[in-house]
């Protein structure tokens, strides 16, 4: 007898220890780890959604996002002792065993909400067998050990089925009510308790009477438990339940592509829902006048924080002819002339130029590279402001050469954290679109030009802004903005830099406002040439329309700006050479910084590195050794050469 008791005690101990070992083991991965991707605006407006990896609308949810009436009705109907049991209700289990013996079949009456949650998390536990029921109980103990009661309810409300591929009360409420589940009537709450018990046979869009009966049954069952009076119960049972399941709006899917993860989840972005919708409609409308081989993208970024307020990757995500599924704000494209402000800004910062510098816009050839301007003409002597606003190529290329192409490439690569593959050594062509960049990267460069400190692009509402060392000093940035600032016919200030890539494949406009930067890209996804598609003619009108629609304030008047009128004048190709000596690209060795110069013409105006200089006994005093640009003008003609002076030891 004693031996039998000892063996029984030992067996019992082994079972208890085994149970404890099982319960304390970490929970295995479950369906709860796979959610739909959802992007929200800061005010919780749904911007975009996508099915989970296993094909469901399934959204994570917190209890404070659910109307308490739904929680009360669920517990009153399904599991009144939920807050006190450990995953298995002994009273319900005893009743179920008795009924099973009496009826000769397994009863489901013993299922607690924890056990139901176990079935939802691990569908293989859903079979109606004694062994499956036992495994459910073991998993329920394990879930209770690892999760709080609140977390268990949140798991249930994230996974409960509501018809078709709709799972979780968040998706269920939007599917059946087209609103979140934070405000429900008792009738609606009863509907969302009844539906998961048989989600396909109680769908009101298919089986309205069944849905009505099951909902009324839930109400009748919980009414006495929740203190709902008979009169009120009749009123509730006469309320209509939703009879149509709405398609969940996919929204702006490029936001999902840009921000979502493979496992899904809900992210709160910096995107303004109203702005996003307006910009999206403007882009879609604007592109309709272009061939189906053309698409567009637009982005609105807040200066000083980098917060992205509108992000439209294409005119229509689902458009096959325009290849709308591509996100063109992340596509590598030729930026045309949009990098010229960067080149001039760096030159201003290093003292190679001043805001009043004169630039040489004439024929030039460097290592076999002979660039021209957009209109194939030359302008002669121009002010820096003219060279910048008229987007002249030759002055920008000359300035880039003086800065050193490798140095500028490295600055861009470091600032944007580019890999070697993207850089590809563009050389002097960097000034005219030879370095392929993503529109997002172009915006980030402009943030580095106009704001100190310079913010990185930020898409997440709860993420603090990240700053990096600006590309320019504050004084150089202000000087650059002053040069770019213009006034339209109505007296309104504006700053815009356009760009057009070779072959009219990309049209750009970058608008700098007081508080925002707006970038527009229009181009051909397949790089098909679009004759006449330029930044000024195609992208700028859309950018201006976005600014007007969103009522974005213009840039403020920059202190110290002196209007400088265009000095542009086409150079006659028959202009004589005005500089007799030195020769272009001549290497000169000297004991001092004096440079002998000569011309066979009188009344020649001389410039050194863009600044006017006077001759003294036929010599010019250089400011430094190394590379220098010497220019001479007379009667609208200009000759510019480069020399390199090396000092003798």
N, C-alpha and C positions, 0 to 999 in steps of 0.2 A: 504493500500500500504506500509506504513511505517512498519506496523507489519509484513508484508510478507518479507520485506527486512531484518528486524531484525532477523526473524526466519532463513532466508537463511544465514545471516551472522553467526548466532550461529551454525547452522549446519556445515557451512564451517570451523568455528573455531574448532569445535569438530573433524572434519575430519582431519584438519591439525595437531591438538594435537595428535590424534590417530596415524597418520602417523609418527610423530616425536617419539612417544613412541615406535612404532613398529621398526623404523629404528635404534634407539639407543640401543635396546635390544641386548645382545651378540649373535653372530652367533651360531646356533645349531651345534652339531657334524655332520661331513659329511664324505663322502668317501675319502676326501683329507687327513683324519687322518690315513688312512691305506695305507702303502707303501710296496713295495717289500723290502726284506732285501738285502743289498748290502755291500760287504766288498771290500775296495780298498787298494792298496799298497800306500806308500808315494808318488810315482810318478803318482798316479791316475789309475794304471792298475787295471782292474776288476779281483778280486781274487775269488769271490764267490757271487752267487745270489740265491734268493728263492722267490717264489710267495708271494704276499700279503695274508693276512688272508682270504680275500674274493676271492682269486684265480686269481689275475691279476699280470702281469708284469707292475708295476706302480712305477715310481721313481720320487722323488722330484727333482726339477731343478731350477736353478737360471738363470736370463736373460743373465748374462755374460757368461753362458755356451752354449748359443745358437747363431748361426750365425745371425748377424743383418739383413741379407737378408730375413730370414724366418719371422722375426717380421715385416719388411716392407711390404712384400707380404701379410701377414695375415691382417694387418690393412688396407692396400689399397683395399683388396678384401671384407673384412667382416665389417669393422667399421672405416670409414675414420675420423669420429669425436670422436674417442675413448678418446683422451686426454682432450677433452673439455666438454663432457656431464657428467651427474651425474648417469649414469647407464641406462638411457632411453634416446634415441635420439628423440626429439620432431618432427623433420622433417621427420625422417623415420617412426615414429609412425603415423603422419598425412597421409603420403603416404599409409601406410598399411591399415588404416581405410578406406580410399577412395577406395582402391583396393578391400577390403573385401565387401564393400557395392556394388561395381560394379560387382564383380564376384560371390557374394553370398557365399563365404567361407572364412575361416580364412587364412590370409597370414602370412608367417613367415618373411617377409622382414623387419619388425621392430626390429628384434632381434639384440641387440648389443652384443659385446663380453662379457660384464658383464652379460647379460642375459643368454648367452650360458654357461658361467662359472657357473651361478646359476643352470642351468639344469645338468651340469656335477657333481657339488657338491651334488645336491639333485635330483636324477633321477625321483622322484615322480612329479616334476614340468615339466616333458617333454611331457605331454599329449598335443595334438593339439586341445585345447578347449579355448574358451574365458576366462573361469575362470582360467585355468592353465596359460594362457598368463598374466593375471592380477597378479596372484601370483608370476610369474617370475619377473614382474616389481617391485613388492614390495620387493622381495628378492634382486633384483639388487640394489635398493636404499640402502638397509641394508648393502650389501657387499661393496658398494662405501663408506659408512660411516665408516666402520671398517677397510677396506684395502686400501692401496695405489694403484695407477694405475699399478705400477710395480708388486706388490703382486698379483693383479688380473690376469695379464698376466702370472705370474708364476703358479698360480692355473690352468689356462687354459692349459698351456703346460705340466702340471703334470697329467692332467686327460683326455685330448683329446684322443679319440679312434683311433687306427691305424690298426685294423683288428684282429680278434680272441680275445685273452685275452691280447693283447698289448695295454697299455694305457700310455700316456705321451711321449713327444718327445725323451727323453733319451732312453727308451726301444724301441720306434719306429725306431729311427735311427740305433740302433744296430740290430734290427730285419730285416730291409730292406736294410741297407747299411753296416752293420757290423762295424760301427765306430760311434764316438760321433757326436752330431749335431752342433759342433762348426765350421765346414767347409762345407758349402753347396753351390751348384750352384743355379741359379735362377730356373732352371728346377726342381731340387730336392726340393727346397723350395715350389714351386707351387704344387708339388706332395703331400707334407705334409700339405698343406692347403686344397687340394681337398679331400684327403682320409677321414678325420674325418666327412665330410658331409654325407657320406654313406659308412662306413668302411667295410661293407661286400660285397657290390655290386661294389666297385671300387678297390678291391684288384687285383693288376696286376698278381698275381700268379694264379688267377681264371678268371678274366675278364680283360684281357690286353687292349682290345680296349676301353672299358669304362674308364679304368684308364688313358689311353693316351688322350682320348677326354676331360675328366674332367680336367686333368692337363693343357692341351693346352688352355682350356677355361679360367682357372684362369690366365695363362700368358697373354692371349689376353686382359683380363679385366684390369689387373693392369699395363700393359705396358705403356699406356699414362699417368697414374697417377704417375709412378715411373721414367718417362723419358727414357724408353727403346725404342730405335729406331726400325723402322720396320725391317731393315736388321738383327739386333741383335735378334729381336723376332723370325724371321724365323729360325735362327741358334739354338736358345733355344728350339723351338718346335720340332726340328729334333733330339735333344739329346734323348738318351734312358733313360727310367726310370727303376728302379729296378724291376725285374720280379720274384724274388725268395725270400721268407721270410725265414731267417735263424733261426734255433733253438738257443735260447740264452743259452750259456754255463753255466751250473750250477756251475762249478768250484769246489773249495775245501770246501765241505759242512760242514766239522767239524768246520771251521772258523765261519760259520753262527750259528751253534749250540752253539759255545763257546761265541760269541760276540753279536749276533743278539738279537732283542727284539720282542715281540709279535706284536707290531704295525709296525715293519719294520723300514726302514730308511737306510741311507747311512753312513757308518763309514770308516774313513781312519785309517788303522792299521799300525803297525810297521813292518809288514811282507814284506820281499823282494820278489817281484814276481818271479824273476828268481831263487832265492834260493828255494823258496817254490816248484816250479815245479821240480827242480832237485832232491830235497830231496824226494818228493813224488814218483818220478819215481824210485829212488834207493830203497826205501822201498818196492814198489810194485814188483820190479824185484827180490830183495833179498828173499822175502817171498815165491816166486814160488817154491823153492826147499823144502819147508816144507809141511807137511800134511795140509789138508783143515781145520783142527781143530786148526791151529796156526795163529796168526795175529801179527802185529807189529805197533809201533808208534815211532816217533822221534821228537825232539825239539832242536832248536838251539837258544841260548839266549846270548845276548851281556852282557858281564861283565861290572860292574860299572854303567850301566844304567838299566839293567833288561829287555831291549827291546827284545821282541820275534821276531826273524828274519825268522824262518821257523817253521811250526807247522803242523805235519802230525799225525792225530789221529788214523788212521788205514791204511792198505795197499790199500783198495778199499772200499769206502763208500757203494757202491751198491752190494757188495759181500755178498750174504746170507749165503753160507757155512762158511765163516770166520766171520760172524756177524760183517761186516764192518761198519754198521751204529753206532756201539758203539764207543765212543771216549775213547780209551785206555789210553790217557794221563791224563784222569780224572777218570779212574777206580781205585778203591782201590785194590792194589796188595801187595804181600809180597816183600819187597825190598832186600831180601837176605842179603848179606854182605855190601851193599852200605852205611850203617850207621856206619861202623867201623871207618872211618876217623873222624867222628863226636865224637865218644867216645874217641879216642886217642887225638884228638885236645883239648877236654875239660880237659882231664887229664894233657896234656902239659900246658894248661892255668892255672890250679890250682897247678902246681908244683908237682903233683903226679908222673909224668914221665919226663924224659929228652930225647932228641933225641938219646942218647947213652944207654938208659936203657936196661937191660936184662929182658926178659920175660920168665915165666915158661909155657911151653906147655906140660902139663901132665894131667893124669886123675884127674877129679875133680867132686865133687858131692855137690850140694847146695840145701838143702831142698828137697831131692829126685830127683832133676834135674841133670842129668849126661850127659852133651853135649859131642859131639865128633867133630873132624874136618871133612872137606868135604870128605877126603879119609879114614876116620876112624882110622888114625894113629896119633902119637904124635911126636913132634920134640925135646922135651927136652928144653935145654936152647937156647933161640933165642934172637937176637937183636930186638928192637922195629921196625926197618925198615923191617926186615924179617917177623915179625908177621903181619905187615900192608900189604906188597906187596903180601905175600903168603896167606893172608886172613885167618889166623889161628883163630879158634873159641875160644879156651880156654883162650889165653891172653886177647882177647877182652872182654870175659865174666868176667874174674877176674878184669879187669880194670873197667868195668861197675859196678861191685859190690862195688869196692872201691869208685867210684864216688857217688854211691847211685842211685838205679834205679828210685825212685820216683822223685829225683831232676832232673835227665836227662829227664824223661818223661815230667815233668813240663816245662823244658826249651824248648823242642820241641813243646809242646802244645801251649806255649805262643808265640813262634816265628811264628808258622804256623797258630795260632788262631784256633786250633782244638777243636771240641766239645768233650764232655765226651764219646759219643758213639764210636767215632773213636779210642780213646786211649785204652780203655778196658784193662788197667793194664797188659801190656806185660811182665813186670818183666825182668829177665835176658835174656829172649828170644829176647828182642829188638836187641841184638847184632847180631843175626843170622836170622833176618827177621820176628820176632814175632809181629812187629808193622806194620799193613797195611797202606800204604801211596799211594797217587796218584803220578805218574811220575812228574807232575807239582810241587808237594810238595818236591820231592827229589831234583829237580833242584833248588828250592828256598832255601833248606837247604845248598846246595853246594855254592850258592851265599853268604850265611851267613858265610860259612867257609873261603872263599878265598878273599872276598872283604870287605874293611872298608872305608866308611859306606856300609852297605849291602842293595842292591836294591831289591824291590819286583818285581815280574814279571809284565811287562807292555806291553799291546797289542795295545794301542791307540797312534797314531802319535802325536796328539796335546795335549797329557796328559803329564805333567811333571813327571819325575821319582820320586818315593816314596822310602824313605830310612828308615831303622830301625836299632836299635842297633845290631851290628854283634854278631854272636855266639862266636867268638874268638877274642882275642886281635891281633894286627898286628904281634907281635913277635911269638905268638903261631901259627898263620896262616902261617907265613913264614916257621916256623919249620916244620909244617905239609906238606906244599908243597915240601920242600926239601926232606922229607922222601919219598914222592910219586913220585918224579921226576926220570925218567929212560931214558935210551938212547938205541935206536934200532941199528940194524946191520949197518945201514948207517950213524950212528952218530947223528941222529935226536932226539931231546928231545921229550918226551911225558909223560903225566900224565893220567892214566886211572884207574878207580876203577870198578871192575866187581862185579856182584852179581848173585847168583843162588838160587832160593827158594827151599824149601823142595819138593821133588817129581819132580823136573825139570819142574815146571809149569811156572816159570818166569825166564827170562835171561835178565840181565841188563849190560849196560856199561855206565859210566859217564866219559867223556873226558874233562879235564880242559886245555884250551889253553891260549895263552897270552891275547886274547880279548874276547873269547867266551867259553861257556860251551855247549857241545853236549851230549844229553842223548838219548840212544836207549833202548827201551823195546821190547822184543819178548816173547810171551807167549800164553798160551792156554785159550781162553775166557771161556771155560767150566771147567777149572781147571783139564783137563785131563793130566796125566803125560806124558811127552815127553822125553823118555830116551836119555841121551846124550846132551840135549839142555842146555848149560851152558852160562854164561855171556861171558867167554873168547872165546868159540868156536862159539857162535851164534850171540851175540850182538856186540862184539868188532869189528869183520870184517866190519859190516855195518857202525858202527861209524867211523872207519878209512876211509872207502870209502867216506863217507860224507865229512870228513875233507879234503881229497885229492881233491874231486870234487869242493868244494867251495874254495879251496886254502886258508884255514885258517892257519895263522901263528902259529907255535908251541910255547909252553911255553918257556920263556927266562930262561937262566941258573940262578938258585937261588944262591945268594951269601952264602958262608959258607957251601955248600953241600960237604960232604966228602963221597966218595963211600964206602959203607959197603957191603962186600960180604956175601952171605948166610952162616949161621952157622947151617942150618937145618940138623938134624940128627935124624932118627927115634929111639925112645926109645924102648929098649927091654923090653917087659912086665915082664921079670924076674929080672929087676933091683931091688936091695935091697932098703929098706928104709934107707935114709942117715941121717935123723934127729931123734935122740933118744928122745929128749925132747926139747922144750915143745910139747904137743900134738896139733894136728890140731883142730882149733876152740876153743882152751883153753882160758878161761878168767882168767887173771892174775892181782892180786892186789899187787901193789908195792909202796914203798915210793919214788922211783925215776924212771928214764927212763932206768935203766940197765935191760937187759934181759939175763938170764942164758940159754945157749944153749949147746947141746952136740951131738956127733956122735961117733959111735963105729969104724969109719974108719979114717985113716990118709989121709992127702993130700986132704981134702975137701975144696972147694971154697964156701964161704958164700956170700949171697946177701940179702940186706934189701930193700924191695920195688923196686926191679929191679936194685939197685946199689950195686957194690961190696963193702964189708966191711971186716974189720979185727977183729979177736977175741982178746980180752984182758982179760987174766985169765978166759977164758971160758964164757965171757959175751960180749954182743953187746949193744952198746949205741943207743937207739931208738931216732928218731928225734921228735916224738910226741906221746902222749897217743892215745888210741883208736885203730882202726883196722890197722894192719900191716901185710905185707906178707914177710915170711922168706923162702929163698930158699937155697938149698945146691946142688952142682954138683960134680961129680967125675967120670972120665972115660966115659963120654957121658951119664951118668945117672943123673937124677934130682929128687929131692923131694921138694915140695913146700907146705907150710902150712900157715894158717891164725891164728893170735892170736889177742886178744883184751886186751890191758893193761889199767887198771884203777888205777889212783894215789890215795893213801890214803890221807885223810885230816889231 
